[in-house]
Amino acid sequence: MATTKGFEETHERILQGALRVFSQKGYSAATIKDISKEAGCNSVTIFRHFEDKLALFYAVVERFHMVEIDEDYLQARLTYTNLHMDLTVLSGYFFEVLFQHMDILRIFVEDGPNFEPLAKRLWCIPASMRNFMVEYLQAMYPNVISLQDAVLITETFLSYMVRTCLRMNVHEGIQEYSKEIAKRAAEVMAGSVEMTVALCLLHVGKA
């Protein structure tokens, strides 16, 4: 039993290390030596777990591609009466979750187009966030904002968020989410909230 547990712990440590290395260096530049150093094991150990670098790369994507959100947490904080307040809540929470998944997002952006088998796993806008916000907008404005318009508004809102996350991480070198980042994100996202409110009201006015 101890041996099985040790194998599983090493397996997870290799995946975590490979995630960081592939994200920082890209698939082509990353080496098994880099990954072994990051994971705290030797190369032989990695090859006991994975056939080669490509198999490890695919395993990393399979392990980390899912983005889950706490819908109960959000529902408890949404008013469904004050759009501006609700979008501020959503933007803060979604931004934090995106930032915490920055490693896999960078892999998708940098290497995704080069690996056709990854197509079913790729995302720039996580489905969990997209679906939640679309449902929110339709509940907020039943029979007013169509599904198509709700999707368009949602994707505009989330795309801005993704670009902001990438800019902070890639160009400014910020690696970890912190109170300071939360403050900066709130200031940046305020403009996106205002824009999204205006978009919603525009569609409501057309109804």
MILO-843665 format. One record per residue (C-alpha): residue number from 1; residue in three letters; x, y negated, z negated. Coordinates in steps of 0.02 Angstrom, whole numbers. Layout:
N
pos:NUM; code:ALA; xx:X; yy:Y; zz:Z $
...
// end
This chain:
207
pos:1; code:MET; xx:0; yy:0; zz:0 $
pos:2; code:ALA; xx:142; yy:-120; zz:-45 $
pos:3; code:THR; xx:225; yy:-84; zz:122 $
pos:4; code:THR; xx:64; yy:-125; zz:216 $
pos:5; code:LYS; xx:42; yy:-286; zz:119 $
pos:6; code:GLY; xx:222; yy:-335; zz:151 $
pos:7; code:PHE; xx:202; yy:-301; zz:337 $
pos:8; code:GLU; xx:45; yy:-409; zz:346 $
pos:9; code:GLU; xx:127; yy:-551; zz:250 $
pos:10; code:THR; xx:279; yy:-548; zz:366 $
pos:11; code:HIS; xx:164; yy:-540; zz:518 $
pos:12; code:GLU; xx:71; yy:-696; zz:460 $
pos:13; code:ARG; xx:234; yy:-786; zz:419 $
pos:14; code:ILE; xx:298; yy:-752; zz:595 $
pos:15; code:LEU; xx:137; yy:-818; zz:671 $
pos:16; code:GLN; xx:145; yy:-975; zz:565 $
pos:17; code:GLY; xx:327; yy:-1004; zz:610 $
pos:18; code:ALA; xx:295; yy:-972; zz:795 $
pos:19; code:LEU; xx:148; yy:-1094; zz:793 $
pos:20; code:ARG; xx:262; yy:-1233; zz:730 $
pos:21; code:VAL; xx:403; yy:-1193; zz:851 $
pos:22; code:PHE; xx:293; yy:-1175; zz:1006 $
pos:23; code:SER; xx:207; yy:-1338; zz:959 $
pos:24; code:GLN; xx:369; yy:-1434; zz:934 $
pos:25; code:LYS; xx:472; yy:-1364; zz:1078 $
pos:26; code:GLY; xx:347; yy:-1293; zz:1202 $
pos:27; code:TYR; xx:344; yy:-1113; zz:1261 $
pos:28; code:SER; xx:490; yy:-1123; zz:1383 $
pos:29; code:ALA; xx:612; yy:-1206; zz:1263 $
pos:30; code:ALA; xx:563; yy:-1104; zz:1110 $
pos:31; code:THR; xx:673; yy:-954; zz:1071 $
pos:32; code:ILE; xx:650; yy:-802; zz:962 $
pos:33; code:LYS; xx:801; yy:-864; zz:864 $
pos:34; code:ASP; xx:710; yy:-1029; zz:830 $
pos:35; code:ILE; xx:556; yy:-935; zz:774 $
pos:36; code:SER; xx:651; yy:-813; zz:664 $
pos:37; code:LYS; xx:736; yy:-959; zz:576 $
pos:38; code:GLU; xx:569; yy:-1048; zz:549 $
pos:39; code:ALA; xx:485; yy:-888; zz:489 $
pos:40; code:GLY; xx:628; yy:-840; zz:373 $
pos:41; code:CYS; xx:665; yy:-671; zz:452 $
pos:42; code:ASN; xx:781; yy:-600; zz:584 $
pos:43; code:SER; xx:745; yy:-571; zz:768 $
pos:44; code:VAL; xx:737; yy:-383; zz:747 $
pos:45; code:THR; xx:592; yy:-405; zz:626 $
pos:46; code:ILE; xx:497; yy:-511; zz:752 $
pos:47; code:PHE; xx:517; yy:-376; zz:885 $
pos:48; code:ARG; xx:447; yy:-248; zz:763 $
pos:49; code:HIS; xx:288; yy:-351; zz:761 $
pos:50; code:PHE; xx:279; yy:-416; zz:940 $
pos:51; code:GLU; xx:337; yy:-343; zz:1104 $
pos:52; code:ASP; xx:413; yy:-506; zz:1169 $
pos:53; code:LYS; xx:398; yy:-695; zz:1161 $
pos:54; code:LEU; xx:247; yy:-698; zz:1276 $
pos:55; code:ALA; xx:153; yy:-573; zz:1169 $
pos:56; code:LEU; xx:193; yy:-679; zz:1017 $
pos:57; code:PHE; xx:134; yy:-835; zz:1106 $
pos:58; code:TYR; xx:-33; yy:-756; zz:1148 $
pos:59; code:ALA; xx:-49; yy:-692; zz:970 $
pos:60; code:VAL; xx:-22; yy:-868; zz:903 $
pos:61; code:VAL; xx:-161; yy:-936; zz:1013 $
pos:62; code:GLU; xx:-278; yy:-795; zz:964 $
pos:63; code:ARG; xx:-242; yy:-823; zz:780 $
pos:64; code:PHE; xx:-256; yy:-1013; zz:775 $
pos:65; code:HIS; xx:-375; yy:-1066; zz:914 $
pos:66; code:MET; xx:-531; yy:-1069; zz:806 $
pos:67; code:VAL; xx:-579; yy:-1235; zz:725 $
pos:68; code:GLU; xx:-711; yy:-1219; zz:591 $
pos:69; code:ILE; xx:-801; yy:-1363; zz:507 $
pos:70; code:ASP; xx:-896; yy:-1367; zz:343 $
pos:71; code:GLU; xx:-1071; yy:-1404; zz:403 $
pos:72; code:ASP; xx:-1143; yy:-1400; zz:226 $
pos:73; code:TYR; xx:-1017; yy:-1533; zz:173 $
pos:74; code:LEU; xx:-1068; yy:-1644; zz:318 $
pos:75; code:GLN; xx:-1255; yy:-1618; zz:300 $
pos:76; code:ALA; xx:-1244; yy:-1672; zz:118 $
pos:77; code:ARG; xx:-1165; yy:-1837; zz:171 $
pos:78; code:LEU; xx:-1270; yy:-1883; zz:323 $
pos:79; code:THR; xx:-1421; yy:-1996; zz:306 $
pos:80; code:TYR; xx:-1505; yy:-1966; zz:474 $
pos:81; code:THR; xx:-1567; yy:-2145; zz:458 $
pos:82; code:ASN; xx:-1408; yy:-2251; zz:465 $
pos:83; code:LEU; xx:-1315; yy:-2210; zz:626 $
pos:84; code:HIS; xx:-1165; yy:-2320; zz:589 $
pos:85; code:MET; xx:-1140; yy:-2243; zz:416 $
pos:86; code:ASP; xx:-1160; yy:-2066; zz:482 $
pos:87; code:LEU; xx:-1037; yy:-2089; zz:625 $
pos:88; code:THR; xx:-912; yy:-2160; zz:503 $
pos:89; code:VAL; xx:-929; yy:-2002; zz:398 $
pos:90; code:LEU; xx:-913; yy:-1891; zz:551 $
pos:91; code:SER; xx:-763; yy:-1985; zz:621 $
pos:92; code:GLY; xx:-668; yy:-1973; zz:457 $
pos:93; code:TYR; xx:-702; yy:-1789; zz:433 $
pos:94; code:PHE; xx:-674; yy:-1738; zz:615 $
pos:95; code:PHE; xx:-512; yy:-1837; zz:625 $
pos:96; code:GLU; xx:-443; yy:-1749; zz:471 $
pos:97; code:VAL; xx:-488; yy:-1577; zz:538 $
pos:98; code:LEU; xx:-412; yy:-1617; zz:708 $
pos:99; code:PHE; xx:-252; yy:-1679; zz:630 $
pos:100; code:GLN; xx:-237; yy:-1520; zz:528 $
pos:101; code:HIS; xx:-249; yy:-1421; zz:692 $
pos:102; code:MET; xx:-124; yy:-1530; zz:782 $
pos:103; code:ASP; xx:0; yy:-1389; zz:814 $
pos:104; code:ILE; xx:-120; yy:-1286; zz:917 $
pos:105; code:LEU; xx:-188; yy:-1441; zz:1005 $
pos:106; code:ARG; xx:-12; yy:-1486; zz:1061 $
pos:107; code:ILE; xx:14; yy:-1309; zz:1126 $
pos:108; code:PHE; xx:-147; yy:-1321; zz:1226 $
pos:109; code:VAL; xx:-100; yy:-1490; zz:1298 $
pos:110; code:GLU; xx:80; yy:-1444; zz:1340 $
pos:111; code:ASP; xx:69; yy:-1261; zz:1390 $
pos:112; code:GLY; xx:-114; yy:-1222; zz:1417 $
pos:113; code:PRO; xx:-118; yy:-1261; zz:1605 $
pos:114; code:ASN; xx:29; yy:-1141; zz:1633 $
pos:115; code:PHE; xx:-54; yy:-987; zz:1559 $
pos:116; code:GLU; xx:-214; yy:-934; zz:1645 $
pos:117; code:PRO; xx:-258; yy:-802; zz:1512 $
pos:118; code:LEU; xx:-274; yy:-944; zz:1386 $
pos:119; code:ALA; xx:-420; yy:-1024; zz:1478 $
pos:120; code:LYS; xx:-552; yy:-948; zz:1365 $
pos:121; code:ARG; xx:-463; yy:-1013; zz:1210 $
pos:122; code:LEU; xx:-415; yy:-1188; zz:1268 $
pos:123; code:TRP; xx:-499; yy:-1340; zz:1193 $
pos:124; code:CYS; xx:-467; yy:-1525; zz:1179 $
pos:125; code:ILE; xx:-636; yy:-1550; zz:1097 $
pos:126; code:PRO; xx:-675; yy:-1407; zz:977 $
pos:127; code:ALA; xx:-845; yy:-1328; zz:1011 $
pos:128; code:SER; xx:-891; yy:-1330; zz:827 $
pos:129; code:MET; xx:-877; yy:-1520; zz:819 $
pos:130; code:ARG; xx:-959; yy:-1546; zz:988 $
pos:131; code:ASN; xx:-1108; yy:-1437; zz:946 $
pos:132; code:PHE; xx:-1133; yy:-1514; zz:774 $
pos:133; code:MET; xx:-1134; yy:-1693; zz:838 $
pos:134; code:VAL; xx:-1246; yy:-1654; zz:986 $
pos:135; code:GLU; xx:-1372; yy:-1576; zz:866 $
pos:136; code:TYR; xx:-1356; yy:-1726; zz:751 $
pos:137; code:LEU; xx:-1394; yy:-1850; zz:890 $
pos:138; code:GLN; xx:-1544; yy:-1753; zz:949 $
pos:139; code:ALA; xx:-1609; yy:-1740; zz:771 $
pos:140; code:MET; xx:-1578; yy:-1926; zz:745 $
pos:141; code:TYR; xx:-1670; yy:-1972; zz:905 $
pos:142; code:PRO; xx:-1790; yy:-1829; zz:945 $
pos:143; code:ASN; xx:-1865; yy:-1837; zz:1120 $
pos:144; code:VAL; xx:-1768; yy:-1998; zz:1151 $
pos:145; code:ILE; xx:-1587; yy:-1950; zz:1186 $
pos:146; code:SER; xx:-1580; yy:-1805; zz:1309 $
pos:147; code:LEU; xx:-1463; yy:-1658; zz:1287 $
pos:148; code:GLN; xx:-1358; yy:-1717; zz:1433 $
pos:149; code:ASP; xx:-1339; yy:-1892; zz:1360 $
pos:150; code:ALA; xx:-1303; yy:-1823; zz:1186 $
pos:151; code:VAL; xx:-1162; yy:-1717; zz:1259 $
pos:152; code:LEU; xx:-1092; yy:-1868; zz:1353 $
pos:153; code:ILE; xx:-1094; yy:-1979; zz:1199 $
pos:154; code:THR; xx:-1018; yy:-1841; zz:1092 $
pos:155; code:GLU; xx:-876; yy:-1804; zz:1213 $
pos:156; code:THR; xx:-834; yy:-1989; zz:1229 $
pos:157; code:PHE; xx:-829; yy:-2005; zz:1039 $
pos:158; code:LEU; xx:-723; yy:-1849; zz:1011 $
pos:159; code:SER; xx:-605; yy:-1881; zz:1158 $
pos:160; code:TYR; xx:-555; yy:-2047; zz:1082 $
pos:161; code:MET; xx:-521; yy:-1958; zz:918 $
pos:162; code:VAL; xx:-412; yy:-1826; zz:1000 $
pos:163; code:ARG; xx:-309; yy:-1957; zz:1091 $
pos:164; code:THR; xx:-285; yy:-2054; zz:929 $
pos:165; code:CYS; xx:-226; yy:-1897; zz:838 $
pos:166; code:LEU; xx:-103; yy:-1855; zz:977 $
pos:167; code:ARG; xx:-36; yy:-2032; zz:982 $
pos:168; code:MET; xx:-1; yy:-2035; zz:796 $
pos:169; code:ASN; xx:77; yy:-1862; zz:795 $
pos:170; code:VAL; xx:175; yy:-1864; zz:958 $
pos:171; code:HIS; xx:226; yy:-2046; zz:979 $
pos:172; code:GLU; xx:236; yy:-2100; zz:798 $
pos:173; code:GLY; xx:300; yy:-1934; zz:731 $
pos:174; code:ILE; xx:174; yy:-1916; zz:591 $
pos:175; code:GLN; xx:165; yy:-1733; zz:540 $
pos:176; code:GLU; xx:50; yy:-1726; zz:389 $
pos:177; code:TYR; xx:-120; yy:-1796; zz:348 $
pos:178; code:SER; xx:-113; yy:-1913; zz:199 $
pos:179; code:LYS; xx:-211; yy:-2053; zz:115 $
pos:180; code:GLU; xx:-113; yy:-2178; zz:218 $
pos:181; code:ILE; xx:-157; yy:-2087; zz:379 $
pos:182; code:ALA; xx:-339; yy:-2077; zz:324 $
pos:183; code:LYS; xx:-339; yy:-2265; zz:299 $
pos:184; code:ARG; xx:-258; yy:-2299; zz:467 $
pos:185; code:ALA; xx:-374; yy:-2177; zz:554 $
pos:186; code:ALA; xx:-527; yy:-2261; zz:478 $
pos:187; code:GLU; xx:-469; yy:-2430; zz:544 $
pos:188; code:VAL; xx:-436; yy:-2360; zz:717 $
pos:189; code:MET; xx:-595; yy:-2257; zz:724 $
pos:190; code:ALA; xx:-703; yy:-2405; zz:671 $
pos:191; code:GLY; xx:-696; yy:-2467; zz:850 $
pos:192; code:SER; xx:-750; yy:-2298; zz:917 $
pos:193; code:VAL; xx:-895; yy:-2293; zz:794 $
pos:194; code:GLU; xx:-954; yy:-2465; zz:852 $
pos:195; code:MET; xx:-941; yy:-2411; zz:1034 $
pos:196; code:THR; xx:-1038; yy:-2250; zz:1001 $
pos:197; code:VAL; xx:-1174; yy:-2342; zz:907 $
pos:198; code:ALA; xx:-1191; yy:-2460; zz:1055 $
pos:199; code:LEU; xx:-1201; yy:-2312; zz:1175 $
pos:200; code:CYS; xx:-1337; yy:-2230; zz:1072 $
pos:201; code:LEU; xx:-1438; yy:-2389; zz:1059 $
pos:202; code:LEU; xx:-1420; yy:-2415; zz:1246 $
pos:203; code:HIS; xx:-1495; yy:-2244; zz:1279 $
pos:204; code:VAL; xx:-1630; yy:-2273; zz:1149 $
pos:205; code:GLY; xx:-1674; yy:-2439; zz:1232 $
pos:206; code:LYS; xx:-1697; yy:-2349; zz:1399 $
pos:207; code:ALA; xx:-1822; yy:-2227; zz:1324 $
// end
